[in-house]
Amino acid sequence: MAGKSPLIGKRICVTGGLGFLGSFVVDRLKARGVEDIFIPAFEDYNLVDPIHVKRLLADAKPEVIIHLAANVGGIGANQLHGAEFFYDNLMMGVQLMHEAWRSGVGKFVSIGTICAYPKFTPIPFREDDLWMGYPEETNAPYGLAKKMLLVQGQAYRQQYGFNAIYLLPVNLYGPRDNFSPKSSHVIPALILKFYEAKAAGKPEVVIWGDGSPTREFIYADDAAEGILLATEFYNGADPVNIGSGMEISIRDLAALIAREIGYEGNLVYDTTKPNGQPRRALDVTRAEKEFGFRASTDFETGLKNTIRYYIENRDRILAKG
């Protein structure tokens, strides 16, 4: 699928384009030679507000929308803000897709979440298993809100012929991630904990849960490439996983990050805290078959890059909170 991108010459709107994953998507669009990219800032366009959604479409006049904007966080944030995560993500996506259809947008790319899968989905997660049960409770409000974009896209495709596709990225990591102790996901949270514990000479680091759950991670730049390949070449109704095909336990992940940082204290697991979903690992064959995507970044290499990013930007990150 090499050669000139079919996105060149099109006007692309990337919601969330100033965020973690969005910044990599925008970088890869520019690397392809796409010049007409509209990135709505939250300060200018609150996508929960229908008036703002309509104004965005009037201002951007996009031919393609890649909808990355989300209100999201780790297990703790999901427990504290489940109602907000449900409402904000549902309203953003549903209204934006509806107005995109009304405005004649040519293609709508919905970015779902691994949290949409049922709690006890067989490993590896296959797209056909999305409806076999209820999501893991701590992140179900977020997962279900994002899952409704799949339902909406398929309904609009069937009734209106609207070209909406739905992608399911696995857990992301990489430079530019969110390192806030209040809302970060597991890899940046552990990097922050271990690096700061080492700097302060702390004898132990406390980790949520018992360490047994497994997770799959994809480097954000790889995920961006998968999203753009789908934007360019996939026009189907079926959801598609975007993953790396690896799986690691939280206990092994913590040990790996501690080793990379050089932290030599004790790792203590707080079993009073929730584990989250027991296992997460994706079947990634559909993405390779449909649009030739396969993740290319080795996990340890990506982890080193992420740790380096934190160290080099530590003062700014800590100042920001």
PyMOL commands that set and color helices and strands:
alter all, ss='L'
color gray80, all
select helices_A, chain A and resi 20-31+50-60+75-80+82-103+114-116+127-129+137-160+186-200+220-233+250-261+285-291+299-312+314-320
alter helices_A, ss='H'
color red, helices_A
select strands_A, chain A and resi 12-15+37-38+64-67+107-111+164-169+171-173+204-208+214-215+217-219+240-242+248-249+266-270
alter strands_A, ss='S'
color yellow, strands_A
deselect
rebuild
show_as cartoon
